[in-house]
Protein backbone atom coordinates (compact mmCIF):
# COMPACT_ATOMS: atom_id res chain seq x y z
CA UNK A 1 0.00 0.00 0.00
CA UNK A 2 1.52 3.33 -1.06
CA UNK A 3 1.20 6.58 0.88
CA UNK A 4 -1.77 7.84 -1.14
CA UNK A 5 -3.66 4.58 -0.53
CA UNK A 6 -2.90 4.74 3.20
CA UNK A 7 -4.19 8.32 3.43
CA UNK A 8 -7.33 7.44 1.48
CA UNK A 9 -8.02 4.47 3.76
CA UNK A 10 -7.45 6.49 6.96
CA UNK A 11 -9.67 9.37 5.83
CA UNK A 12 -12.38 6.88 4.90
CA UNK A 13 -12.25 5.25 8.33
CA UNK A 14 -12.30 8.62 10.11
CA UNK A 15 -15.36 9.60 8.09
CA UNK A 16 -17.13 6.39 9.15
CA UNK A 17 -16.45 7.20 12.82
CA UNK A 18 -18.08 10.63 12.63
CA UNK A 19 -21.47 11.14 11.01
CA UNK A 20 -20.76 14.87 10.71
CA UNK A 21 -18.07 14.01 8.14
CA UNK A 22 -20.40 11.97 5.94
CA UNK A 23 -20.54 14.59 3.16
CA UNK A 24 -16.89 15.63 3.44
CA UNK A 25 -15.31 15.96 0.00
CA UNK A 26 -11.82 14.47 -0.18
CA UNK A 27 -9.44 16.32 -2.50
CA UNK A 28 -7.55 14.49 -5.23
CA UNK A 29 -4.20 16.25 -4.76
CA UNK A 30 -1.90 14.32 -2.40
CA UNK A 31 -0.66 17.36 -0.46
CA UNK A 32 -4.20 18.61 0.18
CA UNK A 33 -5.33 15.11 1.11
CA UNK A 34 -2.46 14.85 3.59
CA UNK A 35 -3.43 18.18 5.20
CA UNK A 36 -7.02 16.99 5.48
CA UNK A 37 -5.86 13.81 7.22
CA UNK A 38 -3.87 15.84 9.74
CA UNK A 39 -6.90 18.05 10.40
CA UNK A 40 -9.05 14.97 11.00
CA UNK A 41 -6.43 13.48 13.34
CA UNK A 42 -6.32 16.82 15.20
CA UNK A 43 -10.07 16.86 15.87
CA UNK A 44 -10.69 13.14 16.46
CA UNK A 45 -12.07 12.53 19.93
CA UNK A 46 -10.39 9.92 22.13
CA UNK A 47 -11.77 6.49 21.35
CA UNK A 48 -10.59 2.99 20.55
CA UNK A 49 -9.47 2.23 17.01
CA UNK A 50 -9.37 -1.04 15.12
CA UNK A 51 -6.16 -3.04 14.79
CA UNK A 52 -6.22 -2.49 11.04
CA UNK A 53 -6.64 1.26 11.42
CA UNK A 54 -3.73 1.48 13.88
CA UNK A 55 -1.53 -0.71 11.70
CA UNK A 56 -2.05 1.46 8.63
CA UNK A 57 -1.84 4.69 10.61
CA UNK A 58 1.46 3.55 12.13
CA UNK A 59 2.83 2.60 8.71
CA UNK A 60 1.81 6.01 7.36
CA UNK A 61 3.38 7.87 10.29
CA UNK A 62 6.60 5.90 9.88
CA UNK A 63 6.68 7.02 6.24
CA UNK A 64 6.10 10.61 7.36
CA UNK A 65 8.85 10.27 9.96
CA UNK A 66 11.26 9.25 7.23
CA UNK A 67 10.17 12.11 5.00
CA UNK A 68 10.40 14.71 7.75
CA UNK A 69 13.72 13.49 9.08
CA UNK A 70 15.05 12.49 12.50
CA UNK A 71 17.45 14.61 14.55
CA UNK A 72 19.70 12.50 16.73
CA UNK A 73 21.18 13.81 19.95
CA UNK A 74 24.73 13.00 18.87
CA UNK A 75 24.39 15.51 16.00
CA UNK A 76 23.78 18.35 18.47
CA UNK A 77 26.42 20.16 20.49
CA UNK A 78 26.07 21.20 24.13
CA UNK A 79 26.69 24.78 25.14
CA UNK A 80 30.36 25.57 25.88
CA UNK A 81 29.60 26.38 29.52
CA UNK A 82 27.86 23.08 30.39
CA UNK A 83 28.09 19.74 28.56
CA UNK A 84 24.71 18.64 29.96
CA UNK A 85 22.72 21.50 28.38
CA UNK A 86 21.80 22.09 24.76
CA UNK A 87 19.87 24.79 22.90
CA UNK A 88 18.17 23.69 19.70
CA UNK A 89 15.75 25.53 17.44
CA UNK A 90 13.56 23.13 15.50
CA UNK A 91 10.61 20.76 15.49
CA UNK A 92 10.61 18.81 18.75
CA UNK A 93 8.73 15.93 17.09
CA UNK A 94 11.87 15.14 15.04
CA UNK A 95 14.15 14.66 18.05
CA UNK A 96 15.37 11.16 18.86
CA UNK A 97 15.86 11.45 22.62
CA UNK A 98 14.55 9.48 25.58
CA UNK A 99 11.68 11.92 26.15
CA UNK A 100 10.19 15.10 24.80
CA UNK A 101 7.97 17.41 26.80
CA UNK A 102 4.54 18.52 25.67
CA UNK A 103 3.27 21.94 26.74
CA UNK A 104 -0.25 20.62 27.23
CA UNK A 105 -3.61 21.95 28.34
CA UNK A 106 -5.45 20.63 31.39
CA UNK A 107 -7.32 17.94 29.41
CA UNK A 108 -4.06 16.52 28.02
CA UNK A 109 -6.01 15.77 24.83
CA UNK A 110 -4.19 18.14 22.49
CA UNK A 111 -5.40 21.52 21.34
CA UNK A 112 -8.06 19.88 19.08
CA UNK A 113 -7.73 22.73 16.54
CA UNK A 114 -7.24 21.53 12.96
CA UNK A 115 -3.75 22.31 11.63
CA UNK A 116 -2.88 24.55 14.59
CA UNK A 117 0.86 25.23 14.82
CA UNK A 118 1.34 24.69 18.57
CA UNK A 119 3.68 22.03 19.96
CA UNK A 120 0.73 20.18 21.52
CA UNK A 121 -0.89 19.75 18.11
CA UNK A 122 2.32 18.61 16.44
CA UNK A 123 3.08 16.01 19.11
CA UNK A 124 -0.41 14.49 18.95
CA UNK A 125 -0.32 14.55 15.13
CA UNK A 126 2.90 12.62 14.70
CA UNK A 127 2.51 10.31 17.70
CA UNK A 128 -0.80 8.96 16.39
CA UNK A 129 -4.29 8.60 17.83
CA UNK A 130 -3.00 6.25 20.56
CA UNK A 131 -1.50 9.23 22.39
CA UNK A 132 -4.82 11.01 22.86
CA UNK A 133 -6.42 7.78 24.01
CA UNK A 134 -3.64 7.20 26.56
CA UNK A 135 -3.98 10.75 27.88
CA UNK A 136 -7.75 10.35 28.11
CA UNK A 137 -7.36 7.16 30.13
CA UNK A 138 -4.87 8.84 32.49
CA UNK A 139 -7.27 11.70 33.20
CA UNK A 140 -10.22 9.31 33.50
CA UNK A 141 -8.31 7.25 36.07
CA UNK A 142 -7.22 10.39 37.92
CA UNK A 143 -10.79 11.67 38.08
CA UNK A 144 -10.00 15.33 37.40
CA UNK A 145 -8.19 17.48 34.86
CA UNK A 146 -4.45 17.90 35.18
CA UNK A 147 -3.53 20.71 37.58
CA UNK A 148 -1.15 23.46 36.50
CA UNK A 149 2.42 22.58 37.40
CA UNK A 150 1.94 18.80 37.38
CA UNK A 151 3.02 16.26 34.75
CA UNK A 152 2.13 12.87 33.28
CA UNK A 153 4.15 10.45 31.16
CA UNK A 154 3.02 8.34 28.19
CA UNK A 155 4.70 6.34 25.45
CA UNK A 156 5.61 8.43 22.40
CA UNK A 157 4.18 5.85 19.96
CA UNK A 158 5.21 6.91 16.44
CA UNK A 159 7.56 9.72 17.44
CA UNK A 160 11.35 9.18 17.36
CA UNK A 161 11.50 9.65 21.14
CA UNK A 162 10.53 6.92 23.60
CA UNK A 163 8.28 8.95 25.90
CA UNK A 164 6.22 12.13 26.04
CA UNK A 165 5.96 13.98 29.34
CA UNK A 166 2.93 16.28 29.41
CA UNK A 167 2.83 19.31 31.67
CA UNK A 168 0.32 22.15 32.05
CA UNK A 169 1.85 25.59 32.37
CA UNK A 170 0.25 28.70 33.85
CA UNK A 171 -1.84 30.86 31.52
CA UNK A 172 -1.17 34.59 31.83
CA UNK A 173 -3.86 37.23 31.39
CA UNK A 174 -1.83 40.38 32.11
CA UNK A 175 1.50 40.03 33.92
CA UNK A 176 2.69 36.90 35.74
CA UNK A 177 2.34 36.91 39.50
CA UNK A 178 4.71 35.21 41.91
CA UNK A 179 2.25 32.31 41.99
CA UNK A 180 2.50 32.02 38.21
CA UNK A 181 6.29 32.04 38.38
CA UNK A 182 6.27 29.35 41.06
CA UNK A 183 3.88 27.23 39.00
CA UNK A 184 6.08 27.49 35.93
CA UNK A 185 9.08 26.36 37.97
CA UNK A 186 6.94 23.52 39.28
CA UNK A 187 6.26 22.41 35.69
CA UNK A 188 9.97 21.93 35.08
CA UNK A 189 10.47 20.19 38.43
CA UNK A 190 7.51 17.85 37.82
CA UNK A 191 8.84 16.98 34.37
CA UNK A 192 12.36 16.31 35.60
CA UNK A 193 11.13 14.29 38.58
CA UNK A 194 9.12 12.05 36.23
CA UNK A 195 12.14 11.74 33.96
CA UNK A 196 14.31 10.63 36.85
CA UNK A 197 11.66 8.18 38.07
CA UNK A 198 11.54 6.60 34.60
CA UNK A 199 15.32 6.44 34.09
CA UNK A 200 15.26 9.03 31.32
CA UNK A 201 18.73 10.35 30.55
CA UNK A 202 18.01 12.76 27.67
CA UNK A 203 15.02 15.08 27.51
CA UNK A 204 13.92 17.94 25.27
CA UNK A 205 11.79 20.68 26.81
CA UNK A 206 9.97 23.41 24.84
CA UNK A 207 9.42 26.97 26.07
CA UNK A 208 6.50 26.12 28.36
CA UNK A 209 3.66 28.67 28.53
CA UNK A 210 5.33 31.20 26.20
CA UNK A 211 3.06 30.56 23.21
CA UNK A 212 -0.71 30.82 23.52
CA UNK A 213 -0.40 30.93 27.34
CA UNK A 214 1.39 34.31 27.10
CA UNK A 215 4.10 33.94 29.75
CA UNK A 216 6.78 36.60 29.03
CA UNK A 217 9.66 34.88 27.24
CA UNK A 218 12.55 36.44 29.18
CA UNK A 219 11.09 35.63 32.58
CA UNK A 220 10.05 32.13 31.48
CA UNK A 221 13.55 31.36 30.18
CA UNK A 222 15.14 32.61 33.40
CA UNK A 223 12.90 30.31 35.44
CA UNK A 224 13.46 27.36 33.10
CA UNK A 225 17.24 27.61 33.09
CA UNK A 226 17.61 28.09 36.83
CA UNK A 227 15.22 25.26 37.68
CA UNK A 228 16.82 22.82 35.25
CA UNK A 229 20.39 23.64 36.30
CA UNK A 230 19.55 23.28 39.98
CA UNK A 231 17.93 19.90 39.34
CA UNK A 232 20.49 18.24 37.09
CA UNK A 233 23.49 19.15 39.23
CA UNK A 234 22.14 16.70 41.85
CA UNK A 235 20.61 14.14 39.47
CA UNK A 236 22.38 10.90 38.69
CA UNK A 237 19.82 9.99 36.01
CA UNK A 238 18.99 13.04 33.86
CA UNK A 239 22.19 13.75 31.96
CA UNK A 240 21.19 15.76 28.89
CA UNK A 241 18.59 18.55 28.69
CA UNK A 242 17.75 20.18 25.37
CA UNK A 243 16.04 23.55 25.57
CA UNK A 244 13.91 23.38 22.43
CA UNK A 245 13.11 26.89 21.19
CA UNK A 246 10.59 27.63 18.45
CA UNK A 247 11.52 31.17 17.39
CA UNK A 248 14.49 33.51 17.08
CA UNK A 249 13.42 35.56 20.12
CA UNK A 250 13.63 32.58 22.44
CA UNK A 251 16.85 31.40 20.79
CA UNK A 252 18.54 34.74 21.51
CA UNK A 253 17.16 34.88 25.05
CA UNK A 254 18.38 31.38 25.94
CA UNK A 255 21.78 31.94 24.36
CA UNK A 256 22.28 35.16 26.29
CA UNK A 257 21.07 33.80 29.63
CA UNK A 258 23.09 30.59 29.37
CA UNK A 259 26.24 32.53 28.46
CA UNK A 260 25.86 34.54 31.66
CA UNK A 261 24.89 31.63 33.94
N, C-alpha and C positions, 0 to 999 in steps of 0.2 A: 504494500500500500504506500503510494507516494504522499508527499505532504499535502497536496491539494485534496486527495481522497480522504486523508485523516481529518482535515479541517471540515470538509463537507459532512462527514459522518458525525463529528462532534457537534456541529451546529444543528444538524438534524435531531440528535438526541436531546440537546438543550431545548429545542423548540417543543419536543414531545413532553418535556417536564413541565412546561409553563404554557398554559392555555392562552395567555396574553400574547404569546409570540407566534400564534398559529398563522397569522397572515403576514409575518415578517418576510420581506423579500431579500433573498440572499444574492449579493452581487456576484458577477462572473469573474471579475478581476481578482487575482490571488491576493494582492496586497490589501485590497479593500475587504476581502473575505477574512483575511487574517485579523484585521482590526476589529471586524464584527465579532469574531470569536473571542478576542480579548475582552471586548465590551460585555459579552454574554457571561464570560467567566467572572468578570468584576461584579456583576449584579446577581449572580446565582446565589440563592439562599443556601445555608448549610443543610445538607441532606445526604443520605447514602447514595452511592452511585454503583452501577453494575460493574462486575469484573471486566467485562468487555470495554465499557466506557473508560475505566481507569487504565486499562492496558493500552488503549489507543491514545488516550490523553498523554500518558507517560512517554510513549514513543514519540509523539509530536513534540512534547516539551524537551525531550533529549535532542531532537533535531534542532529545535530553536536554540538550545544551549550551545550546540556546536556552531550554529550560524552566528550567534551573538558573541561567542568567545568566552574563555575562562581566564581569570587573572589569578595566578598562583602566588602565594605569599613569598616564595623565594625569588620572585621577579621584582619585589618591592625592596626599598632600602629604608632602614630605620633612620630617625633623625640623628644628626651627629652627637647631640647631647645625651642621648639615651637609647641604647640598642634594643629596648623593649617597646619603644613607641614609634609608630609610623603615622604619617599623614598621607592620605590618598584621596584624590578627587576622581570620582567615577561612579559607576553603577554598582551598588553594593550586591546586587543579585548575581554579579559575575565573579565574585570573590570566592576562591576555594580556601576557606579557613574552617576551623572547627565550628565556629558559630558566628552568625550575623545577628544584629539587634534590629528589631522592628519598632519604630516609633508608632505605637498603636493607639487606637481609641479604646474607651472603656469596655466596649463589647468584644474586642479582640477579633472581630469578624472582617476586618479590612474596611476601607472607606466606602465601599459599595457604589462608588461613582464611576460610570463607564469611562475608561481611558484617562482617568485622572493621573497626574504626574507625580503624586506623592510616593514616598518610599513604601508605605503600607500597601498601596495598590500594586506596585511593582513586585513586592515580595509574594503577595497572594497570587498574582498572575503567573509567575514563573515557578512557584512551588507546586501549583496544581490545586484542585478542589479539595484534596485531602486536608490541606492546611486549615481551611475555614471550618471543616467538620471537626478537626481535632480541637481547635480553639473553642468552638461551640460546646463540645463535650466537657472541656475544662471549666468553662463558665457555668454550665448546667450542674456539674458536680459541686462546684463551689457554692452555688446558690445565690450569687450576686455578682454584679459587674465588677470588673477589675478596678481597684482603687488606684488613684494617682500615686505614683512612687513605687508601686509594686511590680512584679515581673513573673512571667510564666515561660516555660520552655516546651518546645515541640520539636519533632523531627523537621528537617528542611525539605523532605520529599525530593522534588526534582531540581532543587537548587544545587549548585556545586558544594555548598557548605553542608555540614552534617546536622546542625541544629539551628533553629531560630529562637531567640529569646525576645519575648514581647514585653514592652514596658509602656506605661501610660504616663506621659509627661503633663505638667501643669499647663493649662490654657490661660493666656494672659489677655485681659480686656483692655487695660490701660498701661500701667507700669507694674513690674513684678514686685510683690511684697517679700518680706523676709520668709514668710511661709512658703511662697512660691519657690524661692531660691533653695530652701531646705528640701522641698519636695523634688526639685530637679536633681539635687545631689543624691537624694534617696533613690531615684531612678537608676543612676549609675551604680550605686552600692548594691541595689537589689539585683541588677544584671550581673555584676561581678561575683556576687555571692552565689548566684545560681551557676555561673560558669565554674567556679571553684568546686561546688558540690558535684558537678557532673564531669569533672576532670577535663575541662576545656582549657587548652593551652593558648590557642590563638582566637581572637575575637575582634570583629569589626563593629564599630558603634557609629551610627549617624549622629547628626547634630540634633539631638532630641529637643522637641518643642519649638524649634526655630523656624519652622515652616508655617503651616496654617494655624499653629497654636501661639504664634506671635511673641515668643520669648526673645528679648533683645540678644542679638548674636554675640556681642562682645562679652556680656555678662554670662551667657550660657556657656561659652567656650572656657571662660575663667573657671567656672564651677566644674565643668567636665574634666579639664586638665588636672586641677588640684585633687579632685576626688579620685580619679584614676591613678594618679601618681602615688597618692597616699596608700591606696589599696595594694597596688602591685609590688611596692617595696617590701611588704610583709607576706606576700603570697608565694607559696611554693608551687602553685599549680598554673595560674594565669601568667604566661610568659611573654606574650605578644599582644599588644592592643593597637588596632588600626583606627585612627580617627578618620572616618569616612565623611568627607565634605562634599556638598552638592553644588556649590557655586564659588566664584572667585572671591567674594567677600569673606566667606568662612575660611577659605584657603589662606588668605592673607592674615586673617585674625589668628588662626591656629599657628601659622608659621611664626608670627611675631611673638605670641605669648610663649610658645615652646622654646624660642631662642633665648628669651629672658629668664625662663624658669630653671 
